[in-house]
């Protein structure tokens, strides 16, 4: 009987953790290749070491919780596979002027995300409404990019936001009601076309 309960549960946990770690490496490899990793400023990435030792990666119990590749000369697009990393709490790809394309809808599956910083990039398109699913988000910095469209009501669902910076984009339309954002300490919507 013991063989099918405690040992099986322990085996299952170890197996699932190892399987997930394989997925982590897969996502990071896709991020590396989709952003021209061979030209990154710091290329300590895709080594034989644990992915937790790669540049800009922070882990807790071998699970990635932070990706910080700010100012690292990323050139390309954010892959949709980033959404596989559901335990992620911080994603900072800011100050990479050659990061282009749209924000993947799959960012909305990163439910543990507290800090999303894609500022100072060449991102275009609209902020996906799926961002409204990031109910733990405290910091959203998308300033100094080429994002357009309107600011949908999804922003009002982010009730834990402390910082919202969308300055210097091409956004337009009516500013949504932000009264639900009671924790907001910093707000910058300047240099857009809001009415």
C-alpha positions, 0 to 999 in steps of 0.5 A: 500500500505504501508504494502507491501513496507516499512514494507515488505522490513524491515521484509525481511531484519530482517528475512534474517539477523536472518536466516543468523545468524542461519547459522553462528551458524551452521557453527561454531558448525560444526567447533567446532565438526570437530576440537575436540572442547571439547579439545580446550584450550579456550572452550568459544564456543557454549554457549547460548550467541550470537556467537559474544561473543564466543572465537575468533569470531568478528562480525560487526552488528551481522555478523561474520567478523573474526575467530581467533582460533590460538594456540587453540589446534584444532585437526581435519579438516577445514569443507567445510561449512566454505564457507557459511561465505561469509562476513568473512574478517579474518580467522586465524587457525594458530599454531594448529599442529593437524589441518590436511587434505586439504584446502577446496575448499569452502575457495574460496567463501570467497570473502571478505577475507583479511587475511588467516592464516593457518600456522603451521598446519598439512595441506596436499594436494595442495593449491586449485586453488579456492584461486585465487578467493579471490581478496581482499586477502592481507595476505596469510600465509600457512608456516610451514605445509605439503602442496604440489603440485605446485604453480599455476598461481592462485596466480598471481590473488591475486593482493592485496597481501601484504604478501605471506608466503609459506615457509617450505612446500613440494611444487615443480615445477616452480615458477609462474610469480608474477609480478602482485603482485605489493603490495607485501611487504613480500615474503617467498617461502623458504624450498620448492622444487621450480625451 
